[in-house]
Amino acid sequence: MERVRRDNNEIEINLADVFQILLSKWIYILIAGLVAAILVGAVTKFFIKKKYTAYTSMYIYTSADEKQTGTITSSELTAADNLIKTYQVIVKSNTVLDVIAERFNAEHPEYAEYEIDAEAISGVTSITVPTGTKLIEVDIKTGDPVLSADIANTFAKYAPAQIIRITKAGGVEIVDYATVPKSASSPNLMRNVVIGFAAGVILAALFFVLRAYLDTTIYGSEEVHKVSQCPIIGTVPMIVIGSEEITPWEVSLREEITNE
């Protein structure tokens, strides 16, 4: 392997040298990536609790008569744009969450041990507005798929009336009620394994490159010349005797000891 070059105690970064270092250690880098991927996969599989997300979506409109007419004008769509961010904040306000928590506990006594209050609901709820739409999406993520769906549907049932009561403008129509999620939304096992593999490869590559660049050992005559700026008069070759590599003076010393 070509050694890393140093001149006047400064490390010269050479991409060819870096590539050579990585190429010579590729098997160790690959093993590090696989080990990291296995460890991250095991932690994800056995130690991270699964979460299930249920969704409900609401359509925002501005005219109270829209439900009767069934028509939507461009001016109403523009007004809905102005209202939607306000509605998004109101959905997670304490006033609305208190009502949701109260109604949920009254209608679902089977969850009494969970102590569902406004703060707990706020912690599992995220409100998003899909780009280019007049929709508000309420996402509920908990460790129980049925609980997630029940909380989401409580939002769908009672949040629209509370929004209208507070704003006294526009209206909200439920687009989709929540269904019980069939699979966990997090953690994502495959994504975490890929991230773990990539992290293992990168860390191993950095380790080998840094170790090579920080190694101050002189390995050849060219490096001696680089460091000392002295001309190379000659080199002493290594002589192999059996399985040992020894220098000529070691040969002479052994012969003297043997003769004595």
Order of alpha helices (4+ residues) and beta strands (2+ residues): beta-beta-alpha-alpha-beta-alpha-alpha-alpha-alpha-beta-beta-alpha-beta-alpha-alpha-beta-beta-alpha
